Amino acid sequence: MKKTMTTISVQINKEDKELAYEILKDLGLNMSTYINMAIKQLIKNNGVPFEVTNPKPSKELLEALQEGEDILNGKIKTKGYHSVKELIENIEKDK
């Protein structure tokens, strides 16, 4: 039984398309083959074949970012250094 082919058209960021094209080229694939592979995996898995998440920063990262903001805004007083050498000397002195 001959399979009927159809065409789909999608819009994609030009830069993303170029980057994807180069990766696929290195893999010996073209965009059409890759799209067909992705759709076959979608059907096989009855869903998206990779994890789709909305990553959120960890509590620790948010706290560190806030601490950095507080230091920059003068809410937290901390010692400053004029060079990396000065920082290293101070670390060595505290050992």
N, C-alpha and C positions, 0 to 999 in steps of 0.2 A: 504494500500500500504506500503510495507516494504521499509524503507530507507536504501540506500546503504551507508556504512561507508567507510571512507578512512583514511589514515594516513598522518600526516605531521611531518616533522622533522625540528627542529630549534636549532640553537646554542645560548647558553646563558652563561654569566659569571657564573662560579661555585658557587661563593659566593652569587650572586643574586638568583640563583636557590634554594640554601639552605634556604635563608631568606624567599623567597616566599613560599617554601614548608612548613616552620614552621607556617607562618601566615595562610595559607590555612588549615593546619592540625587543628589549633585552631578554625577555622570556620567550621570544619567538611567537608571540600572539598578536592578534590585532584586536581592535576595539569590539568589533562584531562578535568575534569568538568569545571574548571575555564576558560580554553582556549575556550571550547565550549560556555560558557556564554559570554565571550568577543566577540567572533565571531558573536553570535546572536545579541548582542547589536550593533556591527558594521553594520550589515545588517539592523536592525530596524531603526537606526539613519542615514543610508546611509552615514556614515562617522565615524570617530573615536569618541567614546562615552565620551570623556573627552577633556578638553582644551589642545591643544598642542601649547606651546609658547616657545619663545627663550627669557627668562627673561634677561633684561638689568638692570644694576644698575641705580638707580635714580640719577638725577643731584645732589641732596643734598649729597648722599653717595659718589659720585665721588669727590665732593668738599671737603668733610670731609677727604677722603683718601689722597687727594692732600695736605691738610693742615697738616695732620699727617706726610707726607713725608717731607714737608717743615720744620716742627719743628725738625724732626730727622736730616735733612741736614743742620740745622743752618740758614736757610733762614728767619725763623720767630723766634724771641727771645721770650721765655716764662719762667716763673718761674718754677723751679723744686723743688721737695720735696724728702726727704730721707725716709719718712715713711707716711703711711696713717694717722697716728696720727697728724703729722705735717700739712698735707693737711687739715684735719678737723679743727684743731686749727686756721689755716689761714682763712678758710671759716667762722668760728664762729666770728673771729675778725672783718671781713668785714661786718657783719650784722648790 
